[in-house]
């Protein structure tokens, strides 16, 4: 199948490679001429602009956008829409806000162009492992693009089937119930794909925070503030490793934590400054709109905010109150406690 790819960053470039390895024909575009040249050297067809990319595709044309969410995606969609015709498809594989998808899908539909939103998870490992995809958009367009999704997806691999899934074959073949086992699914109409990916990332924040806090407890188990007989000098890389094998909290995030700790048990090359992609915020906003309590996810997001400050004013207020009511004098820095 032929596909245009706009955006050749770490994920866009590797997705292009995986698709070419799967036999698909790729036409590529990027602001970096070197990035385009590099993929062309691997077998893709180069284009010099979005108009040029569209002109090199046969109808019905499909273009996958893999650029930063927000203004960059908006401008790219608008530029493509001005060139593409009825029956063509625009695919947003970035981390767009699902409400933007709903709005854009209506703009595209007015011109007869399909709009498909694909929440894509896999990061820099996707070339080898494949990409988990959560898809929103019109059924007709999603079905036509199935060969693309099937190639990008990880497939069943060696993951055991969930008990009972074997009963969902036959008449269900080709539906989301079956493709979910391959690592991709049609979640619903426009916006549904990015909505599911948004909550996926919100959950990711919470899981990451739980691991982070657990290992912080381990790291401080040698504190001189503790009685000597309950101080433990634990080997953190080994703790992560043993949890990877048979533990109920094993996961890919734990695998990555084990790698990082093995490379440097003190993690001294990391500043502790933690950015957020925006999807954590949108998840909390959705929870507010639905009146759904999301204490863990909210706390994980706020912790990322706090990581960007040495101390918040709120913490200073807490310290002042402790000093006033109980005479507690807090150390000025974490180092002062050691």
Residue pairs with C-beta under 8 A, 6 or more apart in sequence:
1 24
1 25
1 62
1 145
1 147
1 148
2 24
2 25
2 26
2 27
2 57
2 58
2 62
3 19
3 24
3 25
3 26
3 27
3 62
3 63
3 64
3 148
4 26
4 27
4 28
4 29
4 47
4 53
4 54
4 56
4 57
4 61
4 62
4 63
4 64
5 12
5 15
5 16
5 19
5 26
5 27
5 28
5 29
5 44
5 63
5 64
5 66
6 12
6 28
6 29
6 30
6 50
6 53
6 63
6 64
6 65
6 66
6 67
6 76
6 80
7 29
7 30
7 65
7 66
7 67
7 76
7 94
8 16
8 28
8 29
8 30
8 32
8 35
8 36
8 38
8 39
8 66
9 66
9 67
10 123
10 124
11 66
11 93
11 120
11 122
11 123
11 124
11 126
12 30
12 66
12 67
13 35
13 38
13 39
14 124
14 126
14 127
15 64
15 66
15 93
15 120
15 126
15 127
15 131
15 152
16 26
16 28
16 39
16 44
17 39
17 42
17 127
18 126
18 127
18 130
18 131
18 151
18 152
19 26
19 148
19 151
19 152
20 26
20 42
20 43
20 44
22 151
23 151
24 147
24 148
24 151
25 45
26 39
26 43
26 44
26 45
27 44
27 45
27 46
27 47
27 53
27 56
27 57
28 36
28 39
28 40
28 44
28 45
28 46
28 47
28 53
29 36
29 47
29 49
29 50
29 52
29 53
30 36
36 46
36 47
37 46
39 46
40 46
45 56
47 53
47 56
50 76
50 79
50 80
50 83
51 83
53 63
54 61
54 63
54 80
54 83
54 84
57 63
59 85
59 87
59 88
60 87
60 88
60 89
60 144
61 84
61 85
61 88
61 89
62 88
62 89
62 91
62 144
62 145
62 148
63 80
63 84
63 88
63 89
63 90
63 91
64 91
64 93
64 118
64 148
65 73
65 76
65 77
65 80
65 90
65 91
65 92
65 93
65 94
66 93
66 94
67 73
67 76
67 94
68 94
69 94
69 95
69 96
69 97
69 278
70 96
73 92
73 94
73 96
73 100
74 100
74 104
77 90
77 92
77 104
77 107
77 108
77 115
80 90
81 90
81 107
81 108
81 111
81 113
84 90
84 111
84 113
85 111
85 112
85 113
86 111
86 112
86 113
87 112
87 113
87 114
88 113
88 114
89 113
89 114
89 115
89 116
89 141
89 144
89 145
90 104
90 108
90 113
90 114
90 115
90 116
91 116
91 117
91 118
91 145
92 101
92 104
92 115
92 116
92 117
92 118
92 194
93 118
93 120
94 120
95 119
95 194
95 197
95 198
95 201
95 277
95 278
95 279
96 117
96 194
97 194
97 198
97 278
97 282
98 117
98 136
98 191
98 192
98 193
98 194
98 195
98 198
98 282
99 191
101 115
101 117
101 136
101 190
101 191
101 193
101 194
102 190
102 191
104 115
104 190
105 115
105 117
105 137
105 189
105 190
105 191
107 115
108 114
108 115
109 115
114 137
114 138
114 140
114 141
115 137
115 190
116 135
116 136
116 137
116 138
116 141
116 142
116 145
116 190
116 193
117 135
117 136
117 137
117 190
117 191
117 192
117 193
117 194
118 133
118 134
118 135
118 136
118 149
118 193
118 194
119 133
119 134
119 135
119 193
119 194
119 196
119 197
119 198
119 200
120 126
120 131
120 132
120 133
120 134
120 197
121 131
121 132
121 133
121 134
121 197
121 200
122 129
122 130
122 131
122 132
122 154
126 152
129 154
130 152
130 153
130 154
130 155
130 183
131 152
131 153
131 154
131 183
131 184
132 153
132 154
132 183
132 184
133 149
133 152
133 153
133 183
133 184
133 185
133 193
134 184
134 185
134 187
134 192
134 193
134 194
134 196
134 197
134 200
135 142
135 149
135 184
135 185
135 186
135 187
135 192
135 193
136 186
136 187
136 188
136 189
136 190
136 191
136 192
136 193
136 194
136 195
136 196
137 186
137 189
137 190
137 193
138 189
138 190
139 186
142 149
142 186
146 174
146 179
149 179
149 184
150 179
150 182
150 184
152 184
153 179
153 182
153 183
153 184
154 182
154 183
155 182
155 183
156 181
156 182
161 181
165 181
168 177
168 178
169 178
172 178
176 185
176 186
176 187
179 185
179 186
187 193
187 195
187 196
195 286
197 279
198 279
198 282
198 283
198 286
199 283
199 286
201 277
201 279
201 280
201 283
202 279
202 280
202 282
202 283
202 284
202 294
202 297
202 301
203 297
204 253
205 276
205 280
205 283
205 297
205 300
205 301
205 304
206 296
206 297
206 299
206 300
207 251
207 253
208 253
208 300
209 296
209 299
209 300
209 303
210 296
211 253
211 254
211 257
215 236
215 239
215 240
215 257
215 261
218 232
218 234
218 236
218 239
219 236
221 231
221 232
221 233
221 234
222 231
222 232
222 233
223 231
224 338
225 337
235 265
236 261
236 265
237 258
237 261
237 262
237 265
240 254
240 257
240 258
240 261
240 262
241 258
241 262
243 249
243 250
243 254
243 258
244 250
244 254
244 255
244 258
260 267
261 267
272 307
273 307
273 308
274 303
274 304
274 307
274 308
275 304
276 301
276 304
276 305
280 297
280 300
280 301
280 304
281 301
283 294
283 297
284 294
284 297
284 298
284 301
286 292
287 293
287 294
287 297
287 298
306 312
319 330
322 328
322 330
323 329
323 330
331 337
